[in-house]
Structure formats: C-alpha cells, structure tokens
C-alpha cells in the first residue's frame, strides 16, 4: 500500500490517486474474496480475507496512479475472480505454493 503512494516520490496528484486507488481495489477484493469463501466454504476465513486484500493490491499496483477510482473498483472485482480461480487451479494440480504467490502476486500483477 505504501509502495503505490510513495513510488511517485512526491505528494502530488499521482501519489494521491495511487493511494486512493490502492485502498479501493484492495477493499473490494477483500470483501468479494470473503463473500466467495462464505458461499463456497460456508464460513468466512481470516486467511481468505488477507489473500483477497493482497490480490487487489497486487493487481492495482501497475496502474494505481493512472486510473480513475471507478476503474480501481472494477480492477479489484476482476482481481478477485482471476486470483481466486488461479489459486483453485493451483490446488487442482497439487502445486506446492503455500502462500498462493503465483495465483495472487504473479497472475494478479501480470494482469494488472
């Protein structure tokens, strides 16, 4: 979160946009990941909540200072579906990735 806002090395418009968009995308992804876990597993989970937030943050990072807040909302929603699907795909193929780095940081950051 601090990386996105601080990467402009200034406190101007792009830094503010990056911080706001990071908050929006991370929050949307956190909430939607929680909802998906609740529907699929019958309960929300703290791990899913954290992974969802990181999925939104990792996905918005490349564009954080250059998009509108509505686009950060959409990006957070798409990040949730994309990263959740990648994490489930990893489980299906029994790939050892305990922290879901490939599905969340790898694929989310690549798509973002």
MOZI-V359816 format. One record per run of one state. SS is the DSSP state (H for helix, E for strand, L for the rest). FROM is the first residue (numbers start at 1). TO is the last residue. If there is no record, write none. Layout:
SS/FROM/TO ; SS/FROM/TO
//
This chain:
L/1/1 ; H/2/6 ; L/7/12 ; H/13/41 ; L/42/45 ; H/46/63 ; L/64/68 ; H/69/92 ; L/93/100 ; H/101/111 ; L/112/112
//
